[in-house]
Amino acid sequence: MTQNTDMLKKIIKNKMIKIKNFVIIFVTLDIALISFSIYKGDNFLISSQSAFFASLLVTLASFFGYKKMVEKKIEIGDIPKEDRDDIEILEDKHDLYNKDRDLKEVIKEERAKITNLKSTAVNLGKSITGATSIFRILSYGVLFLSFLYLNNNNLLNIGAYLIGLAVVPIGVLLSIFLSLAK
C-alpha cells in the first residue's frame, strides 16, 4: 500500500504545475491586462481586475478542493494498486495494451461502469466534496458580489469583465503547456 501511495505522490509531484511558473505567468498576464486597461480607460481597469482576481480565486479554490479530495482518496487506499511504471500508467490508464487482456472484455467492463447507475451515484458522492468545498463556494460568492457591486455602481464594463474572466483559463493553459514542454 505504501509503495502505491509513494508512486502516486511522485506522479502528482512531478506532473503538478510549479508554483513559481504559475505565479510568473499570472503576474505577467495581469501586468499586460493592466497596461491594456489603462490604454482603454472608461472603467475598464476596475472591471477587468475585479473579474481577474475573482476568477483566479475560483480557480485556486477549485484546485485546492480537488487536491484535497485526491489526497484523501490516496490516504484511504481508494486508488487501485498498479504494478506498472509511471509512464505506462500515464499512457495506458486502462491497461488496454496488455496482451493478456481481451479487448472485448475491457469494452464490456467499461460499458458496465458507464451504465451502472449505482457506481455513478457513488462516484458523484466521492467527488462532491471537491466541488462543494467551502473555499470554492466563497470564491464564487466573491465573483458574484464583485459583478453586482460593479453593476450597481455603474462601473461595469462587460467586455472588460469578460476579458478579465478569460485571462485566468488562458493562464492555466499556458502554465500546463510550459510545464509539459520542460
C-alpha positions as CSV (number, residue, x, y, z in Angstrom):
1,M,0.0,0.0,0.0
2,T,2.7,2.5,0.9
3,Q,4.6,1.7,-2.4
4,N,1.4,2.6,-4.3
5,T,0.9,5.7,-2.3
6,D,4.5,6.8,-2.8
7,M,4.3,6.2,-6.5
8,L,1.1,8.3,-6.8
9,K,2.5,11.1,-4.8
10,K,5.6,11.1,-7.0
11,I,3.4,11.3,-10.1
12,I,1.4,14.1,-8.7
13,K,4.5,16.0,-7.6
14,N,6.3,15.5,-11.0
15,K,3.2,16.5,-13.0
16,M,1.9,19.4,-11.0
17,I,2.4,22.9,-12.2
18,K,5.3,24.5,-10.5
19,I,4.0,27.3,-8.3
20,K,6.8,29.6,-9.3
21,N,6.0,29.3,-13.0
22,F,2.3,29.7,-12.2
23,V,2.9,33.0,-10.4
24,I,5.2,34.3,-13.1
25,I,2.7,33.6,-15.8
26,F,-0.2,35.2,-13.9
27,V,1.8,38.3,-12.8
28,T,2.9,38.8,-16.5
29,L,-0.7,38.4,-17.7
30,D,-2.0,40.8,-15.1
31,I,0.6,43.4,-16.0
32,A,-0.4,43.1,-19.6
33,L,-4.1,43.3,-18.7
34,I,-3.4,46.4,-16.5
35,S,-1.5,48.0,-19.4
36,F,-4.3,47.4,-21.8
37,S,-6.8,48.6,-19.3
38,I,-5.0,51.9,-18.8
39,Y,-5.0,52.4,-22.5
40,K,-8.7,51.6,-22.9
41,G,-9.9,53.7,-19.8
42,D,-13.6,54.0,-19.1
43,N,-13.9,51.7,-16.1
44,F,-12.0,49.0,-18.0
45,L,-9.4,48.7,-15.3
46,I,-11.7,48.1,-12.4
47,S,-13.9,45.7,-14.3
48,S,-11.1,43.6,-15.7
49,Q,-9.1,43.5,-12.4
50,S,-12.1,42.5,-10.3
51,A,-13.0,39.7,-12.8
52,F,-9.4,38.6,-13.0
53,F,-8.9,38.3,-9.2
54,A,-12.3,36.7,-8.7
55,S,-11.7,34.2,-11.5
56,L,-8.2,33.4,-10.1
57,L,-9.7,32.9,-6.7
58,V,-12.3,30.4,-8.1
59,T,-9.5,28.5,-10.0
60,L,-7.3,28.3,-6.9
61,A,-10.2,27.2,-4.7
62,S,-11.2,24.5,-7.2
63,F,-7.6,23.3,-7.4
64,F,-7.2,23.0,-3.7
65,G,-10.6,21.4,-3.2
66,Y,-9.8,18.6,-5.7
67,K,-6.3,18.3,-4.5
68,K,-7.6,17.7,-1.0
69,M,-10.1,15.1,-2.4
70,V,-7.3,13.2,-4.2
71,E,-5.1,13.2,-1.2
72,K,-7.9,11.8,0.9
73,K,-8.5,9.0,-1.7
74,I,-4.8,8.1,-1.6
75,E,-4.8,8.0,2.2
76,I,-7.8,5.7,2.5
77,G,-6.5,3.5,-0.3
78,D,-9.4,4.1,-2.7
79,I,-7.0,4.2,-5.6
80,P,-6.3,0.8,-7.1
81,K,-2.8,-0.7,-6.9
82,E,-0.8,-0.5,-10.1
83,D,2.1,-2.8,-10.9
84,R,3.2,-0.7,-13.9
85,D,5.7,2.1,-14.1
86,D,4.7,5.8,-14.1
87,I,4.9,6.4,-17.8
88,E,3.0,3.3,-18.6
89,I,0.2,4.4,-16.2
90,L,0.0,7.8,-17.8
91,E,0.0,6.5,-21.4
92,D,-2.3,3.5,-20.9
93,K,-4.5,4.3,-18.0
94,H,-6.9,1.4,-18.5
95,D,-4.3,-1.1,-19.4
96,L,-5.7,-1.6,-22.9
97,Y,-2.4,-2.6,-24.5
98,N,-1.8,-5.6,-22.1
99,K,-1.5,-8.7,-24.3
100,D,-3.1,-10.8,-21.6
101,R,-6.4,-8.8,-21.6
102,D,-9.1,-9.4,-24.2
103,L,-10.2,-6.1,-25.8
104,K,-13.8,-7.3,-25.8
105,E,-13.7,-7.9,-22.0
106,V,-12.2,-4.4,-21.5
107,I,-15.0,-2.9,-23.5
108,K,-17.7,-4.8,-21.6
109,E,-16.1,-3.7,-18.3
110,E,-16.1,-0.1,-19.3
111,R,-19.6,-0.2,-20.6
112,A,-20.8,-1.7,-17.3
113,K,-19.1,1.1,-15.4
114,I,-20.8,3.7,-17.6
115,T,-24.3,2.2,-17.5
116,N,-24.3,1.3,-13.8
117,L,-26.3,3.9,-12.0
118,K,-25.2,2.9,-8.6
119,S,-21.5,3.4,-9.5
120,T,-22.3,6.8,-10.9
121,A,-24.0,7.8,-7.7
122,V,-21.1,6.5,-5.7
123,N,-18.6,8.4,-7.9
124,L,-20.7,11.6,-7.6
125,G,-20.7,11.2,-3.8
126,K,-17.0,10.8,-3.7
127,S,-16.3,13.8,-5.9
128,I,-18.9,16.1,-4.4
129,T,-16.5,17.2,-1.6
130,G,-14.1,18.7,-4.1
131,A,-16.9,20.5,-5.9
132,T,-18.6,21.9,-2.8
133,S,-15.6,22.9,-0.7
134,I,-16.2,26.0,1.4
135,F,-13.4,27.9,-0.4
136,R,-14.9,27.2,-3.8
137,I,-18.3,28.3,-2.7
138,L,-16.9,31.5,-1.1
139,S,-14.9,32.3,-4.2
140,Y,-17.9,32.0,-6.4
141,G,-19.6,34.4,-3.9
142,V,-16.8,36.9,-4.4
143,L,-17.2,36.6,-8.2
144,F,-21.0,37.2,-7.9
145,L,-20.6,40.1,-5.4
146,S,-18.0,41.8,-7.5
147,F,-20.2,41.7,-10.5
148,L,-23.2,43.1,-8.5
149,Y,-21.0,45.8,-7.0
150,L,-19.7,47.0,-10.3
151,N,-23.2,46.8,-11.9
152,N,-24.9,48.7,-9.1
153,N,-22.3,51.5,-9.1
154,N,-22.3,51.9,-12.9
155,L,-18.7,50.8,-13.1
156,L,-19.3,47.6,-15.0
157,N,-17.8,47.3,-18.5
158,I,-19.0,43.9,-19.7
159,G,-16.2,43.5,-22.3
160,A,-13.5,44.2,-19.7
161,Y,-15.2,41.8,-17.2
162,L,-15.3,39.0,-19.8
163,I,-11.7,39.6,-20.7
164,G,-10.7,39.6,-17.1
165,L,-12.5,36.2,-16.7
166,A,-10.9,34.8,-19.8
167,V,-7.3,35.6,-18.7
168,V,-7.2,33.0,-15.9
169,P,-8.2,30.0,-18.1
170,I,-5.7,31.2,-20.7
171,G,-3.0,31.5,-18.0
172,V,-3.8,28.0,-16.7
173,L,-3.4,26.6,-20.3
174,L,-0.1,28.4,-20.7
175,S,1.1,27.0,-17.4
176,I,0.2,23.5,-18.4
177,F,1.9,23.8,-21.8
178,L,5.0,25.3,-20.3
179,S,5.2,22.5,-17.7
180,L,4.7,19.8,-20.3
181,A,7.4,21.4,-22.5
182,K,10.1,21.0,-19.8
